[in-house]
């Protein structure tokens, strides 16, 4: 298999998740954890059943503490440099589900400082403006207003910085270099930045004046930040944050994840029905070259991108998904027919999301944490 690259800022090639698990040192979610989820919540979310969220650090600790009556809180985030696409919504949607099931607080960090530091042509003003646009999408997903706070880094810097320098004091340049691949030409803001991303992992403990367990749902590409946080926080007297990692939603084109820098590889929350239809119709498929060949030999849903969108996001019913998969493998369901199913589901979701996004403008200030 060709080499792949996964960092918090760059994902290249076809990801070998088994290799990545060993490389990052995370643990696979096993049956005992799924049984614990079912015992507590009464069900196992389809993203867990299908191993979309597939790995973790100390998730068993979080569930055990919850059973003892010790509530945790959630922390996730987003780097605002462009409009949100479906790949960004995947971990956010699952985080919202966890909030509903466990009835817990959630901090969502919008790292406008990070994007300014890492994007050459992005101003801090642009990054800050995009953060508030992204916040509308997040609110539109249905997070509980009373239990959710959104942190825009530069607008909450007074609180964050005081805690971030405590973290930074315990991180050497050699550690940052080894974990993130920084070079001597990297600006010093980039080197410091991971200290800011660590703060929400213990912020609730600061506020409450006692240790509160933290669970961080995120894409596997963000894991390096939280490895560092887990090393440092016990030195400050706080619990290591637990985490649960998802696979990355594939891009519409062959190979790699959905990327905002490649517009045709991604479906954005701002896309029109025509744009969605065009993108899905041009998506990489596992179908045969002709209808005759497809009817005879069937398609391959394992490599078919529209089918992966049903699996990852848009068909929570296992029986319905299995029927689509079987019909596609047998040749009964054609590539065009499969794509039409996906077009209709995504279009419905995006149009409803856009309505909720408009309504979010009226309540955004109720979500934002300010100094």
Beta strands, then each sheet from edge to edge (+ up, - down):
strand 1: 5-6
strand 2: 11-12
strand 3: 27-28
strand 4: 53-57
strand 5: 73-78
strand 6: 106-110
strand 7: 148-152
strand 8: 214-219
strand 9: 242-246
sheet 1: 1+ 2-
sheet 2: 3+ 4- 9+ 8+ 5+ 6+ 7+
end
